[in-house]
């Protein structure tokens, strides 16, 4: 070859990789973070770290989800699959959270695109649709997937929840509707 006819070769994207076979993680491989708040500052529904109040049901009859109590590396966890919405209730002993400032929940999902959290206060009469019920739902769009998310929500963000002395329902909503699975742990109120 003469100098004016030297062939040129362009190279791009040269790398090595390992094919993981398309493995998708569908459940947590480690437990949710362990809370470290003082127990005197907490009203817990579900956590190994605290004494829990009595919960009547972790899945009401009117729920659209499947519930399993599972263990994630030895830690009790609630698993809701085929989730549209699920109702959790403390009807017999409604919770007074007027002295609390936050609602906390740890959630893990490989496939949700929205998480909604609704709190319902049944009012002084203590009954559903008694005329003094209040409720508010907060939605989290496009939450991170495949990792534990610790939601620590100011109770003042539940703006329509203007009474907090008789909380009786805690509703979790997931999307895509009926086609997502969530794992939950450490459900509590705190100050």
N, C-alpha and C positions, 0 to 999 in steps of 0.2 A: 504494500500500500504506500502510496505517496502521502505526504503530510496533508494534502488537501482532500484526501479520501479516507480519513480515519473513521471507522464506523463508531457510532455513538449508541450506547445502551443506557436506557433510563430504568431505574429500579425504584419501586415504591412499595410500602406496606409489607415489609419482610419481617415476619415474627413467628414465634412458636406458640402453640396453645394446647391446652388439654381439653378434650371434649368431655363435658360432665354428663353426657347422655341425656341432657334436657331435664335433669332432676330439679324439681321445684319443691321447696320446703313448704309444707302445708300446715305445720303446727310448731309451736315454740319448742326449742331444744334446751332452754333454760327458764327458770322460774321468773316471775315478775320481781321487780326490785322490792326489797324488804323496807317497809316504812320505818321511820325513826322518830316520829313525833311522840311526845309524852302522852301516855294513855289517858290522863286526865283531860286532855284537850281534844279527845276523839270520841265520836259516836260511830261505832263500826257495825256494818251489816255483814261483811265477809272479809276476814283477814286473819292469818295465823299470828300476826303481830299484836292483836288486841282481843279483848273480850267482846264477842259479838252480841248484839241485841237479837231478840227472837224475830225471825223472818217467817211469815206464814207460808209463803211459797216463792220459789225461784222461777216458776213458770206457771202463770195463771191459765185457766181453761180457755180463755179468749185469746191466748197468744198464738202467733204464727211463727213457730220455731221449735226445734228439737233441743232438749236439754240433756247434757251428760255431766256428771261430776267426774272429773278426771284428775290425774296427778301429773304434774310437770316437774320432773326431777325431784319427786317426793313432796311437792307442794300442792295442796288441794286447789283446784281451779275449776271454774264453771266454763263449759263449752256450749255455745249456742250455734247450731248449724241450721241450714235452710232458713236463715233469719230474714224476716220481714220486720216484725216487732215482737218483743217479749215483755210481759208485765211481771214485775217483782212486787210483792205486797207485804205490808206490815199493818194489816187491818185490825187485828186484835189489840195490838199495842202500837198505835201511831207514834211517830217520833217527833219530838219537839226539838227543832234545831235553831231556835231563836238565838242561842248563845254561840252558834257556830258561824264561821265566815266563808268556808269553802266546802265544795263537794269534790271528792277524789275518786277516781277509778283508773285501774291499769287495764289496758286492752291490747290484744295481739290479734292480727288477722293477716292472712296471705292474700285476701281477695276483696276486701270491702272498698267501696269508693265513697261512702258516706257513713258517718256514725252520728246518730241522734240520741240525745239524753233528755228525757222529760221527767220532771218532778211534779207530783200531784199532791196537794194538801186538801183533805176532805172537809176542812173547816170544823168549827166548834161542835156541829151536830155529829161529826164522825162518820157520816155515811155518804156514799157515792150519790151524786146528783141531788144532794140535799138543799141546794140553793146557795150554799156558801163555799163551794169548791173553787179552787184556783189552781192553775197549772201553767207551766212554761217549758218549751222545748228548745234546746240549743243544738244546732247541727254543725258538724265538723266535716267539711268537704275535702275530698282527696287526702285522707289521712295516710301517713306512712304505712307501708305494708311490710310484713316480715320482721317486725321488731316490736318490743313492748313500748307502748306510748302511755305516759303518765299524765292524765288530765287532772288538773287541779283548778277547778272552776270557782270563781267568786260567786257566792250565792246571790249577790246583787245583780249578776248578769242574767239571772232568771227573773227578768223584770216583771212579768205578770204574776209571779209567785209572791203576792203581797202579804200573805200570812204563812208562817212556817212552824206552827205549833202542832199540826196534826198531819204530818206527812205519812201517806199510806200507800202510794204507788211510785215506782221507779221504773220507767219504761225505756228500753233500749231499742233503737231502730237501726237497721242496716240496709245498705244498698250495695250491689244490685239486689233488688227485692226478691226475697226467697232464695237467693243464690249466693249467699256469703256465709262465712263461718267466723265467729269471734270467740276468743278466750278472754275471760275477765277474772280479775283478782283485786284485792285491796279496795273494796267499795266502802267508803266511810265519809263522814262529815268531820270537819276539824276547825279549830280556831287558831 
